[in-house]
Amino acid sequence: MKIINIQTEVKHIPLKTPFITALRRVENIEFVRVSITCKNGLVGIGEAPATKAITGEGIEDILDSIESVKSTLNHHSPQNALERLHENRQTDHPICLIGNSARASLDMALLSLIAQSENMPLYQYFGAEDAVHLQTDVTISLNTPQVMLEDARAACENNMDILKVKLGADIKHAIEVIQSISKELPAAKILVDANQAWSVQNCLHFIDKVKDCEIELIEQPVIAGDLEGLKIITEYSDIPILADEAVFTLEDAQKVIETASADMINIKLMKCGGVIKAIEILEYCKSNNVTCMLGSMLEGPTSINIALHLAMAYSDVIKYIDLDSPLLYKEMSDELEFIFEGKDIEYIGKD
């Protein structure tokens, strides 16, 4: 089974409403889809969204990265190509220079081919015996306190009561939003995401002001490089602290865990470079009794499918799933292998 063709196309999916965080505003999901075809007719698909504010990769960067490694991967078996994709080489080799999101898209497509060749769904290839029920949070975008409360209430009324609440630099606004949602929707699970917008002092002030609120976690309150500040917050807080932008690689995760800078790790395929690298982090976290969130950017249906297969295989270490992109699409995609009923996700397989 040899690779004979690698093709890319740019896809767009409109959102129901704008997605707004402290870092960006998005009205349409834009992503690159890569298709890898083998001589026997099998096709593997992977995807990578444009998330320049986070990974540094726009659409053209991803397309250029994939183009630069086609000759390295072509005419190899998917397994051999996967090994080449992730092997350590001299730094000037094209395979070392591609971005993590581009690498993730190729990783997904190759793993899909390998699982197809073994005639098994990806969750079994990743180690799960059976498909399991999953639940995802849903994003409440940054807006006025009143609009955010209305959005949170609407989500809960539609069986989406695990709320990932996006907050910005205005700490008074952040406190008002969380106090309001907690008071009005006491059954909701609230995940606070500051997207690096706060200072240490503001975060400590926030924690003091929301002591009476039920909060599941606070995600990446300070800038990614400030592990010292993150550690101060983690030691101070009774609310678990989740490291997101501070962790791209296994080495990043090791540093955060070894220094006790956060309680939990958010793993995203687009940050770490694909499923193979995500599994390395998951295994490390499992061995150190650290729970994780399996997160995502705003992504297309194929990359969400693959992340959900991974979530089923590592349900013992993944405590939270942030794979709500399909819930934000203007229309639900028919390419999903899962049914989304609010926060509840069930595997239905491929047609």
N, C-alpha and C positions, 0 to 999 in steps of 0.2 A: 504494500500500500504506500504509494509515493505521492507527494504533493505535486500537482501539475499547474496550479493556477492560484493566485492570491489577488483578489479584487476588493476595491473599496467603493463605498458610496456614502454620500452625506444625507442624513434623514432629519426630519423635523416632526415634532409632536406638539401641538398647541396645548396650553394649560387652561384649566377652568378659570383661574384667576392668577394674577402675578404672584410669583414666589419671591418674597422679600426677606432678606437677612441683613445683618450688620455689614456684610461683605458685598452683596450684589442684589440686583433685581432681574428676574427672568420671566419672560412671558411665553417663550417657546423652548422646549427641549431641543437642542441641536447636538447631534452625535454622528460619529463615523461608524458605519457597519463594515466589518471586514468579513469576506467569505473566502474560505480556503477549500479548494476542491482537490480530491485525490483521483488517481487514475481509475479506481474502481467505482467512481461515481458518488462516493460519500462527500457531503459538504458540511463543514463546521463553520459556525457563525459566532463572531464576537463583536462587542460594541465598546465605544469609548466616547463619553460626552465631552463637550468643550467646557472646561472649568478652569480658565486661565487664572482666576483670582485665587484658586486653591492649589492646583497642580502645576500651574504655569503653562498649560497646554491649551491652545486654541485649535480650531478645526484644521487649519493649514499645518500646524505643528504635528498633529496626529497623522495627517495624510502623508506628510514628508517623512515622518519616522517609519511608517509602515513601508513606504516605497523604498527607503534606504536599506531595508533588511530582506526584501523579497528574494534577492539572489542567494542570501545566506540560508534561507529556509526552503526554497524550492528544490524539488527533486530528492528530498529526504522523506523518511517516514514521519508521521506526526509525532511519535515518541522521540525520535532523534531531533526533530525540529524543536520540540519543547525543551529538550536538554540544552540545545544550542541557544535558545532564547534566554535561558536563565543562567548559563554558565558564566564564570568569571573569565574575562579576557583582558587584553591590554586596553587601556582606556581610550585609544583612538579608533578602536573597531566600531563600526556602525551599530552593532548589537548592544554595545555599552552606552551609546549616546542617545538612544531613543527614550522618550518620556515614559513615565510609569503607566499612564492611561493607555498609550499606544501599546505598550507591552502587555497590559491586561487584556486588551481586545484580542491580541494574537494568542495569548495564553488560553483564553476562553474557547476560541475556535479550535485550537489544537486538542484541548481536553475533550471537547465535544466529539471530535473525530475519533479519539481513542475509545471513549465510552461507546460510541456507535459501533465501532469495530468489534467490541466485546459484547454487543447486544444487551446493554444494560442502561437504565436511566442514570443520570449523573449522580443522584444522591446515593445510589448503590455503589457506583464507582468510587465515590468519596468515603464510603465506609458505613453508611446507614443500611440497616436491614430492610426497614419499611419506611414508607412515607409517613410523616408525622404532621399533626396540626400545628400551625404557626400563627403568631399574632404580630402585627406591626403597629408602630406608633403612626400618627399622622401629624404633619407639620401645620402649626398655626403661624402664619407669616407675620412679620413685624408690621405693625400698624398702630393706629390709635388704641388706647385701652378699651374703648367702647366697641370698636370693630373687632378687636382680638377676642373679647368676651363673647360677642355674637358668633364669631367663627368657631370658637371653642364649644359653645352651646349647640350649634348646628352639627358639629362633628359628633358630639356625644349622643345627640338624638338619632344619629345614623350609625350607631354601633362602632364609633371611632373614639373611644374614651381614653386611649393612651396618647397624650398630647405632648408633642415636642414643640415647645413654645420658644420662638425666635425672639431674642431681645437685643437691644442696641446699647449704645454707650450711655444713654440717659438713665442713670440708676434710679431716679425717682419714678420715671416711667416704668422701669422694670419691676420695681416693688409694687406699684399700683396694679400692674397687669396681673402679677402672680397672686397678690392678695385677693383681687377681684375674682379670678378664675377659681381659686381654692375655695373661696366663700360660697360662690354661686353654684359650683359643680364639685361638691365634696367627694363624689364617687370617682372622679377622674384621676388618672395617674398623670402627674405633671413631670415632664422632663424639661429642664431649663437649658437652653442653648444660647450662650452669649457670643459665640463665634469670635472669640479673642477681643471683645470690645471693652473689657473692664480693666481697671487697675486693681492691684491687690487690695488697696484700701477700700475701693468701691465694692469689691466682692465681699469683703468681710462685713461691710455695712449692710449689704443686701442680705447676707446670711442672718445677721442679727434681726433684721426687720421682718423676715419671713419665718421666724421660729415656730409660729403657730400654724403654718401651712404644711400640708403633706406634700413633700417634694421627693421624687424618686432619685434624682441626681442633678448635678450641675455640670454642663459640658463646656470644656475649654474656655474658662472665663478670661484668661489672660493670653497675651501673644504667645505664639508657639514656642519661641526660643527662651521664654522665661520659666525654666523649670524650677528655679529657686522660688519664684513667686507662686508657682503652682503648688509647690511643696508646702509653703506657708499656709496657703488656703486649705489644702488637704488636711494638715495637722489641726487646723482650727475648726474645721467644719464637721458637724454631725451628719450632714448630707453627703453622700458619696460624690466624689469628684471624678469625672470622666475625661481622659486625655484624648483629643481628636487630632487637630492639626499638629500637635507636638509629636505624633507618631505616624511616620510613613513606613519605616522599615523595621525588620526584626531588631536591629541594633537600637533603634529609637525606643522600641517597646522594652527592651532589656534595660536601657538607661532609666526610663521612667519607673519601672518596677523595682530595680535595684536601689534607686534613691528614694523610693516611696513617695514620688512626686504626685501620684494620683492613685485612686483606688481601682479604676477600671480603664480599659483600653477600647477605643473605637476603631475597628478595622474596616477599611474600605478597599475594595479591589482596585479602584482607580488610584488610590494613594500608594499602595504597596507594590503594585505591578502584577496583579493577577492572583488566581486561586492558589497556585503553588506557593507563592510568598505569604498569602493569607494563612494557609495551613501551617506554615512555619511559626507564625506569630500565635495562632490558636494553640498549637501544641506546646509552645513555650508558656503561654498563659495557663494552660491546663496543668502543666507540671508545677506551676508556682501558685496554684489555687487563686488565680486572678480571673474574674469574670469579664466578659466582653460585651460590647454592642457590635453587631454587624450592620454597618451603615452603608450609605450610598450617596452619590451626588444625585442630581436630577438625571435619570438614566432611561434608556430605551428598554423595551420588553425583554430582549434576549439577555442583556446583562443582569436584569432583575431576576429572570428565570434562574440563571446560573448561581447567583448569590443565594437564592432561596433553596436550591439544592444543597449548597454548602451549609446553610443554616440547619437543614434537617440532619445533616451528618454530624454537626457539632452542637446539638441542642443542649448538651451537658455543660458547655462553657459559655455559650452565647445566651446571655440573660435578656437582652433587649435586641429587637430587630427594627431597624430604621430603613425599611424598603418600601416606602409608601408612594413612590413615583406614579404607579398606575392609578392610585386614588386621586392624583392631581391632574391626570390627563383629562382633556376636554371630553374625549370619548375613550372608553376602555378598549385596549388593544386585543385583537383576536389572535395575536402571536404569543400571548401568555400561556404558560403551561399550568397556571394556577387560577383558581377562582378567588376573588377578593369580595368578601361579604363584610364590609366595614373593616374592622381590624383583623378579622378572622381570615386565614388563608388556607386553602385546601388544594392539594396537588391533583390535577386531572390528567396529566400526561399530554403527549402530543397527539394531534389528529391523525 
